[in-house]
Amino acid sequence: MKVLIKKLAVLNPLFRPHRWIGLLTLLIGSVFLKPVLMQIYHFVPQAMGEFTGWKDLISTFGLLTLPQVVLGIAIVLMSIGLFLRARVAWSFSLILLIAVALFNFLLPGGAHRIGYLSLLDCLCLLWFWREFSQSSLAAGTLFALISFGSLLTYALCGSLYLGDEFHPAIDELSTALYFSTVSMSTVGFGDIVPVTASARLFTVSIIILGITVFATSISAIIGPVIGGNLKRMIKGRISHAMRKNHMIIIGATPLALSVYNGLKARDETITVIIPPGVPHDFPPEADVLIDDPSSDKALREAGADKAKYILVLRNDDSDNAFIVLAAKEVVSSEGKILALVNSDKNLSKIKRVQPDIVFSLQTLASELLLRKLSGEQMDTGNLMDLLFQDGH
């Protein structure tokens, strides 16, 4: 039973919601594209070299159902972003899946099963929206380019296929690119005008999709930048205001994390200083300062001159000694410095820099073991004296 539980625990990450939602989205996009792909597979090889114009070319490649092609490709690409838990992929996928559902329910010949799958996928995306929390400038830019490219392809192919339904007619790729760009940007110079109902509806779809894509792309690219800067700015100001009559923990060791959790449970205000490049497990809301803890600048920024205690808890005794020396230059007369000694052989060295309290787990553990083996009793006073020694 234990072996089975362990195997299931290993497989658990594979069944995270974002993974099977991404797989479902990939399936919908692939099934949605299948008819067009099969048409290309059967007819293109025998029709190569027989194209007489843009309309013939587009018809042969099966792009009469151009919205289906664009939507299908876009959904397949967005499924990759869902696997990566990207917030921007979540947003685009929701819009595209709604469009696929409408396509299959409203148009003649639509596959209702794909529409129902799309609605199910939308519900899953809305239910598990917290799973898609990754937001970055790179991801936003990538999916913005994908969306823009898909829309431009749709506009180019559609305007070339419906070229005779515009005045003047669109019969060149450069003219199609010009009309597509003007329509997507909603500039509308009016030099090329749709003259049939199909062409007008097509132009309206370009305008609506252009507004949607541009607005979503700007928010996807600019949002993480502005949000990150604003968050750092607000957090920095609040943290600086709170750094008074507090405690400073220096280090990212398991002991430092345990002390942090214990002090937070007692409603203490804490600032943590961690050297650059050192990984840590402190919670996101913790007041963490990434800087050299042996520098006056970092200690003053952490409020060492207003702190009740400075707890030096790194796992290197040499680093702890240098940090104690730097802290003694900054700490107030009411503040206390506690230094951790990791090895008994460095106890005397740490005492030479004169922290207020020396904390040695190794000394305590060895003394407890010796007294246990010899049958001696130890009271609370002796235990505290061994654990916390005067550094002066």
N, C-alpha and C positions, 0 to 999 in steps of 0.2 A: 504493500500500500504506500509506504514512504517513497519507494522508487517511482511509483506511478505519479505521486504528487509532485516529485521533483521534475519529472519529465513534463508534466502539465505546466509547471512554473516556468520551465524553459520556453515552452511554446506560447506562453501568455502574451509576450510582446507582439507576436505575429497576428494576434486577434484584436489589437487595439482598434477602436472605432475608425480612426483616420485611415487605417490600412484597407479595411474592407469597404469603406465608403469610396476611397480612391479606386479600388478594383471594380466596384459597381459602376462608377462613372466611366471608367475605361471600357467596360462592357457595353454600356449604352452608346458611347461614341462609336465603337466598332460596329455594332449592329446597325446603327443609323447610317453609317457609311457603306455598308456592305452592298446594297443595290447598285450604287454608282461605281464602286470598285469592280464589281462583276461585269458591268457594262463596258468599262474601260478594257478589262481583260479580254472580252470576247470580240469587241469591234475595232479597237485601235490598230492591232497588227495588220488587219486586212485593209484598213483605210489609209494607211500611211502613204503620203505622196499624192493623195487625191483631193486635198483641201482646196477649195476655190475662193475662200474668204474667211473672215473672222467668225461669221455666224456658222459656217460649215464646220470650222475647226472646233468651236465650242460645243456644237451639237454632237459631233462625233465623239468627243471626250466625255459625253454624258453630263455636261454641266448645265443642261437645261434646268436641272434641279439644283442650281447654284447655291441657294441658301442652305440646302441640306448638306452640301459639301463643306461649306464654310463652318457651319455649326458642328458637324461631325469632327472635323479636324481640330477645331478649337476645344471641344470637350475632351478629346484624347490628350491634347497637350495640357489641359488644366488638371487632368487626373494625376499627372506627374507632380504638379504643385500640391495636390491634396495628400499624396504620399509623403511630401516634405512638410506638411502641416502649415502651409503658407496661408496667411490671412487673405492676401489678394486673390489667390486661387479659389478660396472659398467664396469670395464675393462674385467673381466672374462665373464660376460654375453654377451658382444659384441662378443668375440671370440667364445663362445659356440653357440650363435644364428647363426653366419655365418656357423659353422659346421653343425647345424641342417638344415639350408637352402640347403647347398650342398648335405647333406644326402638325402633329400626328392626330390631334382631336378635331381640328377645324378644316384641314384640307382633305379633299377627296383622295382616297387611296392610302390614307395615313395608317400606320400600324399602331393600333390602340395599345398593344402590349408594351411598346416602347414608351408611349405616353404615360401609362401607369407606372412603369419602372422609373421614369423621370420624376414623377410626383413623389414616389417613395424615396428617391434619392434626395429630393429637396427637403422632405420631412426629416430625413436622417441628418442632413447638413444643419438644419435649424435646431434639431435636438442636441446634437453634439458640437455646437458652435465653439465651445470652450477648447475643444481639441485642436482647433486651427488658430494657434496663438502666435505663430512665428511671423515676424514682420521685419523686413530688411529692405534696404535701398536696392540691393542687387535683385532680389526676387520681384520687387515692384517694377523695376525697369524691364526685367525679362518678360513678365506677363503683359506689361503695357506694349512692348514691341510685338509680341505675339498677337495681341488683340488688334493693334493698328495694322499689322500685315494682313491679317485675315479680312478686316474690313476693306482694305485697299484692293485685295484680290477680288472680293465680291463686287466692289464698285467698278473695277476695270472690266471684268468679264461681263457683268450685266450691261454696262454702257456699250460695249462692243457688240453684244448680242442684239440689243435693242437699238442699234445705231440708226436704222432707217426711221425710227419713231421719234427722232429729235430733229430740230431745225436750227442750224444746218445739221446734216446727218453726221454721226460719229463713225468714221471708217478708218481711222488711224490710231495706233497705240498712244501716240503723243497727245492727240485730242482727247482720248479717253482718260489719260492720266490727268490732264488739265481739268476736265469736267469733274472727275472724281474728287480731286483735291479741293476745288471750289465748293462742291456740294458738302463734303465732309466737314469743311471748316465753316460752313453756313455763310460764306461771303456772298455768293449769289450775284454774279455780274449781269446775268441775263442775256449773254451773247449766244448761249446754247440753251434752247427751250424744249422741254418735252411736249409733244403734240398729241399723244394718245394717252388713254387712261392707264395702260400698263406702264408706260414710261414715267408718268406722273407718280404713280404709286411706288415705282422703283426709286425715283428721286427722293420721295418722302422718306423711304426706308433708309437711304444713305444718310440723310440729314439727322434722323432720330438716332440711328446707330452711332453716327459721328459725335453727336453731343454726349451720348452715354459713354462711349469709349474714352473721349478726351477727358471728361470729368472724372471718370473712375481712374484713369491712368495718372492724372495729376495728383489725385488724393493718395494713390498707391505709392507714388515716388516721393512726394513732398511730405506726406503724413509721417512716415517713420523719422525723417530728419527733424521736422519741427517738434514732433512728440518727444523724441529722445532728448533734444536740447532743452525743451520746456521742463521735462521731468527732472533732468539733472540740475537745472537752475532752481526749481522749487525745492527739490530735495536738499540741495546745497544750502539754501537760505534757512530752511527749517532746521537742518542739522546744526548749522552754526549757531542758531539762536538757542538750541537746546544744550549746547556744550557748556554747562555750568553746574557745579556741584555734582559732577557725574563720576563715572569710573571709566578708565581707559584700559582696554585689553590689547596687548601687543602680541601678535602671533596667530597662526591658523592651525595649531595642533589640536588633536582630539580633546586634550585637557582644556585648551582655550575655548573651544566650542561648548564643552560641558559647563565651564564656569559661566560663559555667556548665557546659556539657557537657564542656569540656576539663578543668576542675578535678574534676568528678565522676569522670571516667575515671582521674584520679590519686588517687582515694579521699580527696579533701578534703571537709571538712564546710563546707557553704555555707548562708547565710541570704540571701534575696533581699528587698529592700524595693521595693515598687511603689506609686506614688501612687494614691489612689482614682480609679476611672474609666478607668484606663489598661489596655487589653487586653494580654494577654501569652500566650506559647506555652510557658511553663515546664511541665514534667510535673506531674501531679496530686500525686505524692509529694514534690515539692519543698517545702522549708521557706520558704513565701512569706508575707511580712507586708505586708498592705495598709494603708498609713498614709503620712503626710507625712514623707518622708525628711529634711527639713530641721528636724524637731522633735526636741528632746532626748528626749522620751518614746519616740518610735519608735526612735531609735538605741539607747537604753538597753534597750528591750525586745528589740531584735535582738542585744544583747550586744556593742555597739561597744566597751565598756570592756574586753572580754576577747578581742577579735578580733585576728588577726595582720595582716590587711589589710582596708581598706575601699576598695572599687573603685567610684568614682563614674563611672558610664557612661551618663548620660542624654544625649539628643541636643540639649539646650539648654545652652549654656555659662553663661548667667546662673544657671540652676537648679543647675548643677554647682558654681559659686562659692559660692552660699548653703549648699549641702549640705556643702562642705568646711569652711566657717566653723563650722557646727553640729557637725560631726564632731570638729573640733579641741578643742571643749569637753568631749568625752566620751571620746575615744580615750585609751588608756593610753600610757605612755612607750615600750613595746615595739611598739605598733601602728603601722602605716604607712597613709597615705592616698594613693591613686593617683587622679588626676583626668584625665578625658578632655577634650581640647580639640578641638572639632569644626571651628572656623574659625581660621586663622592670626592673624587680626586680634584675636582674643580671648586669644592666648597670653600676652601681658604681663599682662592683667587676671587671668587664672587664677593666674599666678605671684605676684601681689600677695597673694593669700590664703594663700600658702605651703603647698601640699600637699607631701608628701614626694617624690612623683614626678608629673611631668607627662607625659601620653601623647598624642602628636599624630600621627595617621595622615596628615593632610594635609601636614604638614612633611616627613615621611618620604617620601611619594609624590613630592612635587615635587623633593626633593633627589635621589632615585634617578633620576628622569627626566632632570634636568639633567646628572648625572654620566654617565648612559648616552649622552646626546647628545654630550657633550664627550669621551667615550672614557676618562674617569677610572675607576680601579679603586676599589672600596670593600671594606674588610675588615670582619670581624664586629664589631670594636670600634667602628668608626665608625657602623655600622648601629645598634647598641644605644644609642650616645650620642644619635643622632638620634631614635630611637624613644622612649626614656625619658630625660627631662631632669630635672635637679634643680629642684625647685620653690622652693627657698630662695634 
